[in-house]
Amino acid sequence: MNTTNNNTYPALSARERVFVEALVASGVTRTTITRGDMRGAMNALGLAWPPAWIVKEHARRVGRGTYDVPEIAGVIAAINAMGDTTTTTDDTVVVLDESNGDEHVVGDVDADAIAELQSA
């Protein structure tokens, strides 16, 4: 679990980013999601269970089976922000985090992160 997470997309670990991107790719656009909303991403990534960093973190719990994942808005904003993004040839988006100058790739599937997710 990422204990330093400030609930922004850049603060996520690689495996957490992969899951949030899979949520958006499966059609999730709200930041308050249910276990059902996670099924598409779980199926796409070959996961049997929702990630613990979402379902076990008490600060994310909104209600029974309902969780707050504000990082979804960051992914959607990154995809929609034309001024700070560059689309690459493989449909990934490079996002500049203006607060610290870091670049993050949205939509780039990290095989190591997926393997780590599946083994967790």
N, C-alpha and C positions, 0 to 999 in steps of 0.2 A: 504494500500500500504506500502511496506517495504521501508522506506526512507533511511535506512542504508545499503541497498543492494549494494554490490560492484560487482555484476554480476558474482558471483561464486556460485556453488551449495550449499556449506555449509552455505552461507549467507542467503539463502532463508528460509522463514517461512515454517512450516509444510504443509500448504495448497498449497503454491507455489511449494514445492518439489513434492507433489502428482501430480500436473498438469504437471510439467516437466517430471516426470517419465512416466506419461501416454502418453505424446508426443512421447517419445522414444519407449515405448511399442507399439504404433500405427504405428511405422515405420519411424518416423521423425529422420533424422540423420544430417540435416543441421542446422546451428545456425541462418540463416536468413529464416524465415518462413512466410507463408501467413495465412490468416483466414481459407482458405481451408485446410491447413496442420493441423490446430487446431481441425477440425471437429471430427476426430477419437478419440482424447482425450476427447473432450467435450461429445461425445456420450457415451464413456466408463464411464464417471463420472456423467452422467445425467445432464449436464449443457446446458442451452439454449443459453448462450452468452459466448464469449471468456472472459477470466479473465481481469479485468480492469488493474491489475498490469502490463500486457503486452500491451494492446491496448491503454491505456490512458497515459502511461509514454512516454513523448515526446522523451526522450533519446533513447528509443527502436525503434522508428519509422525510417524505412529505406526509405519507400515510401508509396504510397497509398495502404493500406491493407497488407503491408510487415513490419515485425518486427524482431529485433535482439534479440535472446534469447541465449546468449553464455553459459548459464548454461547447455544447452543440451550437449555440448561437455564435460562438467564435469561429467555428468551422464554416458555418453558413455565411457569416460576414466576410470571411477570408475568400470564399469562393466568389462572392458577389462584388468584392472590392476591386474594381478594375484598375484604380490608380496605383495600388501597392502590390499588385500581383503580376506574375508573368506565367502564361500557360506554356508548359513544355510539350514536347511531341507525344508524351505518353499520358496526356490528360491529367497531369499533376499541376498543382498551383504552388508557386513559391511565394510565401507570405513574409513580408517584412514587419517585424515587431518594432514599431517606432520607439517604444519605451527604452529598448536596450540595443537596437540595431541588429538583433539576431534574425536569421531567416529560418523559416520552417516550411517543410514541404507538406502540403495537404493533398491527400489522395495517392501518395506514393506508398505502395504496399511494401512494408518492411518484412521480409521473410523471417528474419530472426525474431522480430516482435510477435509475429503471428505464431511462430513455434513456441515462444515463451508463454503466450496466452493459452495455447492449447495444452501446455504441460502444467499450467497452474491449477 
